[in-house]
């Protein structure tokens, strides 16, 4: 039986719908270019031609997930150009200028020194900052609510963190009375280090309340580590607090090994110290911060002005404990502390 005219018409219509006719509405997706100025470079075997991680660690993966959440596909609809100072503050200005010369739609920049260099390199390209402590006090933005200019983003480490770190260390090792404080002068592009003076005062106030004496030690470059830890032992330091500074990011293993050799219970500013043997870390939830970068990228690429986007502060800090290290040091972690821990390494 022959198909009716109506059936033939329907078949023809469906066939025509299946044919991909060229359309002016189907334009290729715009490819955005982002400059990424960080501190610690990825492993050389895990990099794209632009110097970015192919897989990367937890924070990089969180940042890429944040971009995908807002519809940006790394390597497809967004190309990221990465540069790293490798902990050398003096490299920041040249690397910032290099990224600006690539004409990116925006820059994602980590650490105070790098943000300052990026601001000097451009006053028009939007900058999303992260890993920066007290950006108002540093002169990076005039206000968190209305940053103005071309910089916005996310801050790091609330002020009360320093007192809390010392308190947690004292709870872990109740008998300590002399605590060494390891700092990196010039970190973050400031004479006093990456942390502002307010953090020193907060730490001192907490020390007085806990009956602890603080002993300050500076490391200007990696060659000084052994000598500084020997000086701590000579001064009979009983524990260690490592201040927040991007310089440490390339020296996690070395600092942890030296703390172990000198049998110093230590509180670290970065969660990455704990998996490699660090005793304690009290740190903002870095993956959450990195994931949030995607929000800022999306708003800026859609036309928002950076000066109108409020700078966000972290709302959650994580306590990490390494039980194996505690046992090696002869410490028993109080159950109350274990119950408050967000991550325990055994």
C-alpha positions in Angstrom: 0.0 0.0 0.0 1.4 3.4 -1.0 1.8 6.0 1.8 -0.6 8.9 1.7 0.5 12.4 0.7 0.2 13.5 4.3 2.6 10.8 5.4 5.1 11.6 2.7 5.0 15.3 3.7 5.7 14.4 7.3 8.6 12.2 6.4 10.1 14.9 4.2 9.7 17.5 6.9 11.5 15.3 9.4 14.3 14.7 6.9 14.7 18.4 6.3 14.9 19.0 10.1 17.8 16.5 10.3 19.9 18.3 7.7 22.4 20.7 9.4 21.7 23.9 7.5 24.3 26.7 8.0 23.0 29.4 10.4 24.3 32.8 11.3 23.0 32.2 14.8 25.4 29.3 15.4 28.6 31.2 16.0 31.6 29.5 17.6 31.9 30.1 21.4 34.1 33.0 22.4 37.4 31.9 23.8 38.5 34.0 26.8 42.1 34.4 27.9 43.0 34.6 31.6 46.4 35.4 33.1 47.2 33.4 36.3 50.0 34.7 38.5 50.9 32.3 41.3 53.7 31.4 43.6 54.5 27.7 43.5 54.8 26.2 40.0 53.3 22.8 39.1 55.4 19.8 38.4 57.1 20.3 35.0 55.7 17.1 33.6 52.1 18.2 34.5 51.9 21.4 32.5 50.1 22.8 29.5 51.9 24.8 26.8 50.8 27.9 28.8 52.6 26.7 31.9 49.4 25.7 33.8 48.8 22.3 35.5 47.2 19.7 33.4 45.8 17.9 36.4 47.2 19.9 39.3 46.6 19.6 43.0 43.4 20.0 45.0 43.3 23.8 44.8 43.8 23.9 41.1 41.2 21.3 40.5 38.8 23.3 42.7 39.4 26.4 40.6 38.8 24.6 37.4 35.6 23.1 38.8 34.5 26.6 39.7 35.0 27.8 36.1 33.1 24.8 34.8 30.2 25.5 37.2 29.8 28.9 35.4 30.0 27.4 31.9 33.7 28.0 31.1 35.7 25.0 29.9 39.4 25.2 30.5 41.3 24.6 27.3 38.2 25.1 25.2 36.3 28.3 26.0 38.9 29.7 28.3 42.7 29.6 27.9 44.7 30.2 31.0 48.3 31.6 30.8 50.2 30.7 34.0 53.3 32.3 35.5 54.9 31.6 38.9 57.3 33.6 41.0 58.6 30.4 42.7 58.6 32.3 46.0 60.9 35.0 44.7 59.1 38.3 45.2 61.4 40.2 42.9 60.2 38.2 39.9 56.6 39.4 40.3 56.8 42.8 38.3 58.3 41.2 35.2 55.9 38.3 35.2 52.9 40.6 35.7 54.0 42.7 32.8 54.4 39.6 30.7 50.9 38.5 31.4 49.5 41.9 30.7 51.2 42.0 27.3 49.1 38.9 26.3 46.0 41.1 26.5 43.9 38.8 28.8 40.3 39.6 29.7 41.3 39.4 33.3 44.1 38.3 35.7 43.8 35.9 38.7 46.6 36.7 41.1 47.9 35.2 44.3 49.8 36.8 47.2 50.2 40.4 48.2 53.4 41.0 46.3 51.9 39.6 43.1 48.8 41.6 43.4 50.8 44.8 43.9 52.9 44.0 40.9 49.8 43.3 38.8 48.3 46.6 39.9 51.4 48.4 38.8 51.3 46.6 35.4 47.7 47.5 34.6 45.0 49.8 35.8 42.4 48.6 33.3 42.5 44.8 33.2 40.3 43.3 36.0 42.3 41.5 38.7 40.8 38.7 40.9 43.1 38.4 44.0 43.3 35.4 46.3 45.7 34.3 49.1 46.0 37.9 50.4 45.8 38.9 54.0 44.3 42.2 55.0 44.1 43.8 51.5 42.8 47.1 52.9 45.7 47.5 55.3 48.1 46.5 52.5 46.7 49.3 50.3 45.5 47.0 47.6 41.8 48.1 47.9 40.3 51.0 49.9 37.4 48.9 51.1 36.2 45.3 51.1 32.6 46.4 50.4 33.5 48.7 47.5 37.1 47.9 46.4 37.0 50.4 43.6 39.7 50.4 40.9 40.4 47.1 39.0 41.0 44.7 42.0 38.5 42.5 43.7 38.5 38.9 44.9 39.0 36.9 48.1 40.9 37.5 51.3 42.8 34.9 53.4 43.2 34.4 57.2 40.9 36.3 59.6 42.9 38.2 62.3 41.7 36.0 65.1 43.3 33.0 63.4 46.7 33.7 65.0 45.5 33.5 68.6 43.5 30.4 67.8 46.5 28.7 66.3 48.6 29.3 69.4 45.7 28.1 71.6 45.3 24.8 69.6 49.1 24.2 69.9 48.9 24.7 73.6 46.0 22.3 73.9 48.0 19.7 72.0 51.2 20.2 74.1 50.0 21.7 77.4 53.4 21.9 79.0 55.1 24.2 76.5 56.2 27.7 77.7 58.6 28.8 74.9 57.3 28.8 71.3 59.5 29.7 68.3 57.8 31.8 65.6 59.2 31.3 62.1 58.8 34.3 59.8 60.0 35.3 56.3 61.0 39.0 56.3 59.9 40.7 53.1 57.3 38.1 52.4 54.3 39.6 50.5 56.5 42.5 49.5 56.4 44.0 53.0 59.3 44.7 55.3 57.6 42.8 58.1 56.6 39.7 56.2 53.4 38.5 54.6 51.4 38.9 57.7 50.6 42.5 58.8 51.7 43.8 62.2 48.2 43.3 63.6 48.8 39.5 63.4 51.9 39.9 65.5 50.0 41.7 68.1 47.2 39.2 68.1 49.7 36.4 68.6 51.4 38.2 71.4 48.1 38.8 73.2 47.2 35.2 72.9 50.7 34.2 74.2 50.3 36.3 77.3 46.9 34.8 78.0 48.3 31.3 77.6 51.5 31.9 79.7 53.7 31.4 76.7 56.8 33.3 75.7 57.4 33.8 71.9 60.8 33.6 70.3 61.1 35.2 66.8 63.2 33.7 64.0 63.6 34.9 60.5 64.4 32.9 57.4 65.3 35.1 54.4 66.3 32.3 52.0 66.3 28.5 52.0 70.0 28.3 52.9 69.2 29.6 56.4 66.8 26.9 57.5 69.3 24.6 59.2 70.9 27.4 61.1 67.6 28.9 62.3 66.4 25.5 63.6 69.7 25.0 65.4 69.2 28.4 67.0 65.7 27.4 68.2 67.1 24.3 69.9 69.9 26.3 71.5 67.4 28.7 72.9 65.4 25.7 74.3 62.3 26.3 72.2 59.6 23.7 73.0 57.3 24.2 70.0 57.0 26.1 66.8 54.5 28.3 65.0 55.1 29.0 61.3 53.5 32.3 60.1 51.6 32.5 56.9 53.8 33.3 53.9 53.9 32.2 50.3 57.7 31.6 50.6 56.9 28.4 52.6 54.9 26.9 49.7 58.0 25.6 48.1 59.6 24.3 51.3 56.9 22.2 53.0 58.9 19.0 53.3 62.1 20.7 54.5 60.4 22.7 57.3 58.5 19.6 58.5 61.6 17.4 58.4 63.6 20.0 60.5 60.8 20.3 63.0 60.8 16.5 63.4 64.6 16.4 63.7 64.5 19.0 66.5 61.4 17.4 68.0 59.3 20.5 67.9 55.5 20.2 68.0 54.5 22.6 65.3 51.4 24.6 64.1 51.4 25.3 60.4 49.5 27.9 58.4 48.7 25.7 55.4 46.9 22.3 55.3 49.5 21.0 52.9 52.0 20.6 55.7 50.0 17.9 57.5 50.0 15.1 54.9 53.8 15.4 54.7 54.2 15.0 58.5 53.3 18.3 60.0 51.6 18.0 63.4 48.9 20.6 63.1 47.4 23.1 60.7 44.6 25.6 61.1 43.8 27.0 57.7 41.0 28.5 55.8 39.3 26.0 53.5 41.5 26.7 50.5 39.6 24.5 47.9 36.4 26.5 48.7 38.3 29.8 48.1 39.7 28.5 44.8 36.3 27.3 43.7 34.9 30.7 44.4 37.3 32.3 41.8 34.9 31.0 39.1 32.2 33.3 40.4 34.4 36.4 40.1 35.6 35.3 36.6 32.0 34.9 35.5 30.8 38.2 36.8 33.8 40.1 35.3 33.6 38.4 31.9 29.9 39.3 31.8 30.7 43.0 32.2 30.7 43.7 36.0 33.2 46.3 37.2 35.7 44.8 39.7 35.4 47.9 41.8 31.7 47.1 42.4 32.2 43.5 43.4 32.8 43.2 47.2 35.9 41.4 48.4 34.9 38.2 50.2 36.3 37.0 53.5 36.6 33.3 54.5 33.9 31.9 56.7 35.3 28.5 57.5 38.6 27.4 58.9 39.7 23.7 59.1 41.8 22.0 61.8 44.0 19.2 60.6 45.9 16.8 62.8 48.6 14.2 62.1 48.2 11.4 64.7 51.3 9.6 63.5 53.5 12.7 64.1 51.9 13.2 67.5 52.8 9.7 68.5 56.4 10.2 67.3 56.6 13.3 69.5 55.1 11.4 72.5 52.0 13.5 72.4 48.4 12.4 73.1 45.9 14.5 71.2 43.0 15.3 73.6 39.7 13.7 72.5 38.1 17.1 72.6 40.5 18.3 69.9 40.1 15.2 67.8 36.3 15.8 67.8 36.8 19.3 66.5 39.2 18.2 63.7 38.1 18.5 60.1 40.8 16.1 58.9 42.9 13.5 60.8 45.9 11.8 59.3 46.8 8.4 60.8 
